[in-house]
Amino acid sequence: MRLTGATWPDLEGRPLLVVPLGSVEQHGRHLPLTTDTAVAQAVAEAAVGELDGAVLAPALAYGASGEHEDFPGTISIGTAALTTLLVEYGRSAGRWAGRLLVVNGHGGNVEALRAAVPQLRGEGRDVVWFPCGVPGGDAHAGRSETSLMLHVEPAGVRPELAAAGETAPIGELLPRLRAEGVRAVSPDGVLGDPAGASAAEGAQLLRTLTGRLVAAVRAWDTDAAGRLLG
């Protein structure tokens, strides 16, 4: 069920509400600004199809993307505003939803999630979050995200413009990224290499992410920050 097509009687019974959370930010020259939102939406939608009684909410498309603001098109609401949004969203939805799951597609949103979700849980609301991370994948606009988008939204991908960016491990880059922003580290905005990306690989990645999410929801076990384990 989609929240956009429901009426209020459809939502009696305190369902699980699944909310994709993304961003509007640069993803190199070859991927659209809404990549993170599209991926979170695809994972959430696929998971809802396997979870009885789950309801898919419209995506929250804006996040904390300050490190990308040197690139045109990026729109960041910042961590403080995103934290407030998530808290108020959770309080309101919690009046009728029995459980709330935020499916996060952007790493920059994690700080807000780690603040908002424990606060909501401390208030007695059953709220959790799940990251759409690919273990071993590129940090940003590389092979993993390009493959996912070739499967999820192929019309939005410009393969002829895909090129490798800064490929050093993200752990080595974080100090400069935080201090100077992405553009100082990678002029084209890519942290990784999209070479070898394919729709077939994207389909497999989506299946893997969905499978992990569904298993995690069924277990409903979290860490101290409210992140679903699995």
C-alpha positions as CSV (number, residue, x, y, z in Angstrom):
1,M,0.0,0.0,0.0
2,R,1.1,3.6,-0.7
3,L,0.3,6.4,1.6
4,T,-0.4,8.6,-1.5
5,G,-3.3,6.4,-2.6
6,A,-4.7,5.6,0.8
7,T,-7.7,7.0,2.7
8,W,-7.7,7.2,6.5
9,P,-9.8,4.0,7.1
10,D,-7.1,2.1,5.1
11,L,-4.6,3.0,7.8
12,E,-6.4,1.8,10.9
13,G,-4.6,-1.0,12.7
14,R,-1.3,0.8,13.4
15,P,0.7,-0.3,10.3
16,L,4.4,-0.1,9.7
17,L,5.2,3.1,7.8
18,V,8.2,2.9,5.6
19,V,9.8,6.3,4.6
20,P,12.5,6.7,2.0
21,L,15.0,9.5,2.9
22,G,17.4,10.9,0.3
23,S,19.0,14.1,-0.9
24,V,19.2,16.6,-3.7
25,E,22.9,16.8,-4.4
26,Q,25.5,16.5,-7.2
27,H,26.4,13.0,-8.3
28,G,29.1,13.7,-10.9
29,R,28.4,14.6,-14.5
30,H,26.6,11.3,-15.2
31,L,24.1,10.8,-12.4
32,P,21.0,12.9,-11.5
33,L,20.8,15.1,-8.4
34,T,18.1,12.9,-7.0
35,T,20.2,9.6,-7.1
36,D,20.1,9.0,-3.3
37,T,16.3,9.5,-3.2
38,A,15.7,7.2,-6.1
39,V,17.8,4.4,-4.6
40,A,16.1,4.8,-1.2
41,Q,12.7,4.8,-2.9
42,A,13.5,1.7,-4.8
43,V,14.8,-0.2,-1.8
44,A,11.8,0.9,0.4
45,E,9.3,0.0,-2.3
46,A,10.7,-3.4,-2.9
47,A,10.8,-4.2,0.8
48,V,7.2,-3.0,1.3
49,G,6.2,-5.5,-1.3
50,E,7.5,-8.3,0.9
51,L,6.3,-7.1,4.2
52,D,2.6,-7.7,5.2
53,G,0.8,-4.6,6.3
54,A,3.6,-2.2,5.5
55,V,2.7,1.2,3.9
56,L,5.1,3.2,1.7
57,A,5.3,6.9,2.4
58,P,6.3,9.6,-0.1
59,A,10.1,10.1,0.0
60,L,11.7,12.9,2.0
61,A,13.9,14.2,-0.8
62,Y,16.0,16.8,1.0
63,G,18.8,16.0,3.4
64,A,22.1,17.2,4.9
65,S,24.4,17.7,1.9
66,G,26.6,20.6,2.9
67,E,29.8,19.0,1.6
68,H,28.4,19.1,-1.9
69,E,27.1,22.7,-1.9
70,D,30.0,24.0,-4.1
71,F,28.2,22.2,-7.0
72,P,25.2,23.8,-8.7
73,G,21.9,22.0,-8.0
74,T,22.7,20.8,-4.5
75,I,20.1,21.8,-2.0
76,S,20.9,21.0,1.7
77,I,18.7,21.7,4.7
78,G,21.5,20.8,7.1
79,T,21.7,18.4,10.0
80,A,19.9,20.6,12.5
81,A,16.8,21.1,10.3
82,L,16.8,17.5,9.2
83,T,16.9,16.3,12.8
84,T,13.9,18.5,13.6
85,L,12.0,17.4,10.6
86,L,12.6,13.7,11.5
87,V,11.5,14.2,15.1
88,E,8.3,16.1,14.1
89,Y,7.6,13.6,11.4
90,G,8.0,10.7,13.8
91,R,5.8,12.3,16.4
92,S,3.0,13.0,14.0
93,A,3.1,9.6,12.2
94,G,3.4,7.9,15.5
95,R,-0.1,8.9,16.4
96,W,-1.4,6.3,13.9
97,A,1.5,4.2,12.7
98,G,2.5,1.4,15.0
99,R,6.1,1.4,13.8
100,L,8.2,3.8,11.6
101,L,11.1,2.8,9.4
102,V,13.3,5.3,7.7
103,V,15.2,3.9,4.7
104,N,18.2,6.2,4.2
105,G,20.0,6.7,0.9
106,H,22.5,9.4,1.8
107,G,25.4,9.1,4.2
108,G,25.3,12.8,5.1
109,N,21.9,12.2,6.8
110,V,23.3,9.8,9.4
111,E,24.2,12.3,12.0
112,A,20.6,13.6,12.0
113,L,19.2,10.0,12.2
114,R,21.5,9.2,15.1
115,A,20.1,12.2,16.9
116,A,16.4,12.1,16.0
117,V,15.7,8.3,16.1
118,P,17.0,7.8,19.7
119,Q,15.0,10.8,20.8
120,L,11.8,9.4,19.3
121,R,12.5,6.0,20.8
122,G,13.2,7.6,24.2
123,E,9.7,9.1,23.9
124,G,8.2,5.7,23.5
125,R,7.9,5.6,19.7
126,D,9.0,2.5,17.8
127,V,11.2,4.2,15.2
128,V,14.2,2.7,13.4
129,W,16.4,3.4,10.4
130,F,18.3,1.4,7.8
131,P,21.2,2.5,5.6
132,C,21.2,1.7,1.8
133,G,25.0,1.1,1.9
134,V,26.8,-1.4,-0.3
135,P,29.7,-3.0,1.5
136,G,32.9,-2.4,-0.4
137,G,31.2,0.0,-2.8
138,D,32.4,3.4,-4.0
139,A,31.7,6.3,-1.7
140,H,29.9,8.5,-4.2
141,A,28.7,8.3,-7.8
142,G,31.0,5.3,-8.5
143,R,30.3,1.9,-9.8
144,S,27.7,0.9,-7.1
145,E,25.4,3.9,-7.4
146,T,25.8,4.0,-11.2
147,S,24.8,0.3,-11.5
148,L,21.8,0.9,-9.2
149,M,20.6,3.9,-11.2
150,L,21.1,2.0,-14.5
151,H,18.6,-0.5,-13.1
152,V,16.3,1.9,-11.2
153,E,16.2,5.0,-13.4
154,P,18.2,4.3,-16.6
155,A,16.8,7.3,-18.4
156,G,18.5,9.6,-15.9
157,V,22.0,8.2,-16.4
158,R,24.4,9.7,-18.9
159,P,27.0,6.9,-19.4
160,E,29.0,8.9,-22.0
161,L,29.9,11.4,-19.2
162,A,30.9,8.8,-16.6
163,A,34.5,9.1,-15.5
164,A,36.6,8.1,-12.5
165,G,37.1,10.6,-9.7
166,E,39.1,10.4,-6.5
167,T,39.5,6.7,-5.7
168,A,41.3,6.9,-2.4
169,P,39.5,5.1,0.5
170,I,36.8,7.3,2.1
171,G,38.5,7.0,5.5
172,E,41.6,8.8,4.1
173,L,39.4,11.5,2.4
174,L,37.1,12.4,5.3
175,P,39.2,15.0,7.0
176,R,39.5,17.0,3.7
177,L,35.9,16.4,2.8
178,R,34.7,17.8,6.1
179,A,37.0,20.7,6.0
180,E,37.0,21.7,2.3
181,G,34.0,19.9,0.7
182,V,33.8,17.4,-2.1
183,R,34.8,19.8,-4.9
184,A,38.2,20.4,-3.4
185,V,38.8,16.7,-3.4
186,S,37.2,15.7,-6.7
187,P,36.5,18.6,-9.2
188,D,33.8,16.4,-11.0
189,G,32.2,15.3,-7.7
190,V,32.9,11.6,-8.1
191,L,34.5,9.6,-5.2
192,G,35.1,6.3,-6.9
193,D,35.1,4.9,-10.5
194,P,31.9,4.1,-12.4
195,A,33.7,1.9,-14.9
196,G,32.1,-1.5,-15.2
197,A,28.7,-0.4,-13.9
198,S,25.7,-2.3,-15.4
199,A,22.0,-2.6,-15.0
200,A,22.4,-6.3,-14.2
201,E,24.7,-5.5,-11.4
202,G,22.3,-2.8,-10.2
203,A,19.5,-5.3,-10.1
204,Q,21.6,-7.7,-8.0
205,L,22.5,-4.9,-5.7
206,L,18.9,-3.9,-5.2
207,R,17.9,-7.5,-4.5
208,T,20.7,-7.7,-1.9
209,L,19.8,-4.5,-0.2
210,T,16.1,-5.4,-0.2
211,G,16.8,-8.9,1.2
212,R,18.9,-7.4,4.0
213,L,16.2,-4.8,4.8
214,V,13.4,-7.3,4.9
215,A,15.4,-9.7,7.2
216,A,16.3,-6.8,9.5
217,V,12.7,-5.6,9.7
218,R,11.5,-9.1,10.6
219,A,14.1,-9.3,13.4
220,W,13.6,-5.7,14.4
221,D,16.8,-5.5,16.4
222,T,18.6,-2.2,16.6
223,D,21.8,-0.7,17.9
224,A,21.9,2.2,20.4
225,A,21.3,4.7,17.5
226,G,18.1,2.9,16.4
227,R,19.7,1.5,13.3
228,L,18.3,-1.9,12.2
229,L,20.9,-4.6,12.4
230,G,21.4,-6.8,9.5
